[in-house]
Amino acid sequence: MMESRWAYLIHLMAWAGPFILLQLGVLVFYFRERSGQILRAVLVPALVVGLYLSIADHLAIREGIWGFGEGKHLGVYVGAVPLEELLFFVLTSVMVALGLTLFSALLVRREARVP
């Protein structure tokens, strides 16, 4: 399976999935009533950054700066960018944005408890 066209997607989900689930668990545990609001606030900039990186990747692929091994991804493209690469940019941006948001919020929450 790792030498198939599913390899990139499987690795991506195995790498990003558990961490994003952990982050969502922390979000719901500490910010139960506001978790939806926080998630919506995080997703917009993450999607914008993911889109920006995908456009840059598209341009680099079109210019021949790099490419992807045939048979290692599903073969579904958005422009010149494989779907898995687009997901990589979006998921990475979500992890960073959510991580920074949670870290900042937990620090503020901790400082509010310290007398």
Contact map, one row per residue, 1 for C-alpha under 8 A:
1111011000000000000000000000000000000000000000000000000000000000000000000000000000000000000000000000000000000000000
1111011001000000000000000000000000000000000000000000000000000000000000000000000000000000000000000000000000000000000
1111111000000000000000000000000000000000000000000000000000000000000000010000000000000000000000000000000000000000000
1111111000000000000000000000000000000000000000000000000000000000000000111000000000000000000000000000000000000000000
0011111100000000000000000000000000000000000000000000000000000000000000111110000000000000000000000000000000000000000
1111111111000000000000000000000000000000000000000000000000000000000000011100000000000000000000000000000000000000000
1111111111100000000000000000000000000000000000000000000000000000000000011000000000000000000000000000000000000000000
0000111111110000000000000000000000000000000000000000000000000000000000011000000000010000000000000000000000000000000
0000011111111000000000000000000000000000000000000000000000000000000000001000000000010000000000000000000000000000000
0100011111111100000000000000000000000000000000000000000000000000000000000000000000000000000000000000000000000000000
0000001111111110000000000000000000000000000000000000000000000000000000000000000000000000000000000000000000000000000
0000000111111111100000000000000000000000000000000000000000000000000000000000000000010001000000000000000000000000000
0000000011111111100000000000000000000000000000000000000000000000000000000000000000000000000000000000000000000000000
0000000001111111110000000000000000000000000000000000000000000000000000000000000000000000000000000000000000000000000
0000000000111111111000000000000000000000000000000000000000000000000000000000000000000000000000000000000000000000000
0000000000011111111100000000000000000000000000000000000000000000000000000000000000000000001100100000000000000000000
0000000000011111111110000000000000000000000000000000000000000000000000000000000000000000000000000000000000000000000
0000000000000111111111000000000000000000000000000000000000000000000000000000000000000000000000000000000000000000000
0000000000000011111111100000000000000000000000000000000000000000000000000000000000000000000000100000000000000000000
0000000000000001111111110000000000000000000000000000000000000000000000000000000000000000000001100000000000000000000
0000000000000000111111111000000000000000000000000000000000000000000000000000000000000000000000000000000000000000000
0000000000000000011111111100000000000000000000000000000000000000000000000000000000000000000000000000000000000000000
0000000000000000001111111110000000000000000000000000000000000000000000000000000000000000000000100110010000000000000
0000000000000000000111111111000000000000000000000000000000000000000000000000000000000000000000000000000000000000000
0000000000000000000011111111100000000000000000000000000000000000000000000000000000000000000000000000000000000000000
0000000000000000000001111111111000000000000000000000000000000000000000000000000000000000000000000000010000000000000
0000000000000000000000111111111100100000000000000000000000000000000000000000000000000000000000000000010000000000000
0000000000000000000000011111111110100000000000000000000000000000000000000000000000000000000000000000000000000000000
0000000000000000000000001111111100000000000000000000000000000000000000000000000000000000000000000000000000000000000
0000000000000000000000000111111100000000000000000000000000000000000000000000000000000000000000000000000000000000000
0000000000000000000000000111111111100000000000000000000000000000000000000000000000000000000000000000000000000000000
0000000000000000000000000011111111100000000000000000000000000000000000000000000000000000000000000000000000000000000
0000000000000000000000000001001111110000000000000000000000000000000000000000000000000000000000000000000000000000000
0000000000000000000000000000001111111100000000000000000000000000000000000000000000000000000000000000000000000000000
0000000000000000000000000011001111111110000000000000000000000000000000000000000000000000000000000000000000000000000
0000000000000000000000000000000011111111000000000000000000000000000000000000000000000000000000000000000000000000000
0000000000000000000000000000000001111111100000000000000000000000000000000000000000000000000000000000000000000000000
0000000000000000000000000000000001111111110000000000000000000000000000000000000000000000000000000000000000000000000
0000000000000000000000000000000000111111111000000000000000000000000000000000000000000000000000000100000000000000000
0000000000000000000000000000000000011111111100000000000000000000000000000000000000000000000000000000000000000000000
0000000000000000000000000000000000001111111110000000000000000000000000000000000000000000000000000000000000000000000
0000000000000000000000000000000000000111111111000000000000000000000000000000000000000000000001001100100000000000000
0000000000000000000000000000000000000011111111100000000000000000000000000000000000000000000001001000000000000000000
0000000000000000000000000000000000000001111111110000000000000000000000000000000000000000000000000000000000000000000
0000000000000000000000000000000000000000111111111000000000000000000000000000000000000000000000001000000000000000000
0000000000000000000000000000000000000000011111111100000000000000000000000000000000000000010011001000000000000000000
0000000000000000000000000000000000000000001111111110000000000000000000000000000000000000010011000000000000000000000
0000000000000000000000000000000000000000000111111111000000000000000000000000000000000000000000000000000000000000000
0000000000000000000000000000000000000000000011111111100000000000000000000000000000000000110010000000000000000000000
0000000000000000000000000000000000000000000001111111110000000000000000000000000000000100111110000000000000000000000
0000000000000000000000000000000000000000000000111111111000000000000000000000000000000100110000000000000000000000000
0000000000000000000000000000000000000000000000011111111100000000000000000000000000000000000000000000000000000000000
0000000000000000000000000000000000000000000000001111111110000000000000000000000000000000100000000000000000000000000
0000000000000000000000000000000000000000000000000111111111000000000000000000000010001100100000000000000000000000000
0000000000000000000000000000000000000000000000000011111111100000000000000000000000000000000000000000000000000000000
0000000000000000000000000000000000000000000000000001111111110000000000000000000000000000000000000000000000000000000
0000000000000000000000000000000000000000000000000000111111111000000000000000000010000000000000000000000000000000000
0000000000000000000000000000000000000000000000000000011111111100000000000000001110000000000000000000000000000000000
0000000000000000000000000000000000000000000000000000001111111110000000000000000000000000000000000000000000000000000
0000000000000000000000000000000000000000000000000000000111111111110000000000000000000000000000000000000000000000000
0000000000000000000000000000000000000000000000000000000011111111111000000000000110000000000000000000000000000000000
0000000000000000000000000000000000000000000000000000000001111111100000000000000100000000000000000000000000000000000
0000000000000000000000000000000000000000000000000000000000111111100000000000000000000000000000000000000000000000000
0000000000000000000000000000000000000000000000000000000000011111111000000000000000000000000000000000000000000000000
0000000000000000000000000000000000000000000000000000000000011111111000000000000000000000000000000000000000000000000
0000000000000000000000000000000000000000000000000000000000011001111100000000000000000000000000000000000000000000000
0000000000000000000000000000000000000000000000000000000000001001111110000000000000000000000000000000000000000000000
0000000000000000000000000000000000000000000000000000000000000000011111010000000000000000000000000000000000000000000
0000000000000000000000000000000000000000000000000000000000000000001111111000000000000000000000000000000000000000000
0000000000000000000000000000000000000000000000000000000000000000000111111000000000000000000000000000000000000000000
0001100000000000000000000000000000000000000000000000000000000000000011111110000000000000000000000000000000000000000
0011111100000000000000000000000000000000000000000000000000000000000111111100000000000000000000000000000000000000000
0001111110000000000000000000000000000000000000000000000000000000000011111111000001010000000000000000000000000000000
0000110000000000000000000000000000000000000000000000000000000000000000111111000001110000000000000000000000000000000
0000100000000000000000000000000000000000000000000000000000000000000000101111100001100000000000000000000000000000000
0000000000000000000000000000000000000000000000000000000000000000000000001111110001100000000000000000000000000000000
0000000000000000000000000000000000000000000000000000000000000000000000000011111111100000000000000000000000000000000
0000000000000000000000000000000000000000000000000000000000000000000000000001111111100100000000000000000000000000000
0000000000000000000000000000000000000000000000000000000001000000000000000000111110000000000000000000000000000000000
0000000000000000000000000000000000000000000000000000000001001100000000000000111111000000000000000000000000000000000
0000000000000000000000000000000000000000000000000000010011001000000000000000111111101100000000000000000000000000000
0000000000000000000000000000000000000000000000000000000000000000000000001111110111111100000000000000000000000000000
0000000000000000000000000000000000000000000000000000000000000000000000000111110011111110000000000000000000000000000
0000000110010000000000000000000000000000000000000000000000000000000000001100000001111111000000000000000000000000000
0000000000000000000000000000000000000000000000000000010000000000000000000000000011111111100000000000000000000000000
0000000000000000000000000000000000000000000000000110010000000000000000000000010011111111110000000000000000000000000
0000000000000000000000000000000000000000000000000000000000000000000000000000000000111111111000000000000000000000000
0000000000010000000000000000000000000000000000000000000000000000000000000000000000011111111100000000000000000000000
0000000000000000000000000000000000000000000000001110110000000000000000000000000000001111111110000000000000000000000
0000000000000000000000000000000000000000000001101110000000000000000000000000000000000111111111000000000000000000000
0000000000000001000000000000000000000000000000000100000000000000000000000000000000000011111111100000000000000000000
0000000000000001000000000000000000000000000000000100000000000000000000000000000000000001111111110000000000000000000
0000000000000000000000000000000000000000000001101100000000000000000000000000000000000000111111111000000000000000000
0000000000000000000100000000000000000000011001100000000000000000000000000000000000000000011111111100000000000000000
0000000000000001001100100000000000000000000000000000000000000000000000000000000000000000001111111110000000000000000
0000000000000000000000000000000000000000000000000000000000000000000000000000000000000000000111111111000000000000000
0000000000000000000000000000000000000000011011000000000000000000000000000000000000000000000011111111100000000000000
0000000000000000000000100000000000000010010000000000000000000000000000000000000000000000000001111111110000000000000
0000000000000000000000100000000000000000000000000000000000000000000000000000000000000000000000111111111000000000000
0000000000000000000000000000000000000000000000000000000000000000000000000000000000000000000000011111111100000000000
0000000000000000000000000000000000000000010000000000000000000000000000000000000000000000000000001111111110000000000
0000000000000000000000100110000000000000000000000000000000000000000000000000000000000000000000000111111111000000000
0000000000000000000000000000000000000000000000000000000000000000000000000000000000000000000000000011111111100000000
0000000000000000000000000000000000000000000000000000000000000000000000000000000000000000000000000001111111110000000
0000000000000000000000000000000000000000000000000000000000000000000000000000000000000000000000000000111111111000000
0000000000000000000000000000000000000000000000000000000000000000000000000000000000000000000000000000011111111100000
0000000000000000000000000000000000000000000000000000000000000000000000000000000000000000000000000000001111111110000
0000000000000000000000000000000000000000000000000000000000000000000000000000000000000000000000000000000111111111000
0000000000000000000000000000000000000000000000000000000000000000000000000000000000000000000000000000000011111111100
0000000000000000000000000000000000000000000000000000000000000000000000000000000000000000000000000000000001111111110
0000000000000000000000000000000000000000000000000000000000000000000000000000000000000000000000000000000000111111110
0000000000000000000000000000000000000000000000000000000000000000000000000000000000000000000000000000000000011111111
0000000000000000000000000000000000000000000000000000000000000000000000000000000000000000000000000000000000001111111
0000000000000000000000000000000000000000000000000000000000000000000000000000000000000000000000000000000000000111111
0000000000000000000000000000000000000000000000000000000000000000000000000000000000000000000000000000000000000001111
